[in-house]
Amino acid sequence: MDQKKAETLARLIFQTAPPFRRNYIKPQQKMPPLLPKVPHHHLFCLIILKQSERESMSSLAKKLGVSNQQLTRIVSELVENGYAERSADETNRRVVCISATEKGKKLLDLFFRFACRHIQTHFSSLSDEEVDSFIYHLSEIVKLFDKLER
């Protein structure tokens, strides 16, 4: 990739980061009172665990993009609140694995339903064609990020 394309790509990624973070990652101030205040890293951790069902601590830290020390704190808080559980790996007892509990999956479903309502309201000014375009392009971006992760 040449320098100009890299600069354009960086500019676009940085341009989307603030509104994405403000409106979709940390909309805590807009949360209804029945939703518990949960840090976004905790939610992302539960999302990863729901998708994979079980992860080692090191794998989870890598996927979440945090240090092992940060993940230990995140997982400890999830376990304390009953949203996740630790277990030993069957093949290597030194490896600690994490999985979401039913309570954690229910919490994630609750946040997902809230997010759907929030997005529906937030995107109401767009036409159906614009929403379809947004869905198409965002799904293509996800495919490209997945390809970069391999």
Secondary structure, 3 states (H helix, E strand, C coil): CCHHHHHHHHHHHHHHHHHHHHHHHCCHHHCCCCCCCCCHHHHHHHHHHHHHCCEEHHHHHHHHCCCHHHHHHHHHHHHHCCCEEEEECCCCCCCEEEEECHHHHHHHHHHHHHHHHHHHHHCCCCCHHHHHHHHHHHHHHHHHHHHHHC
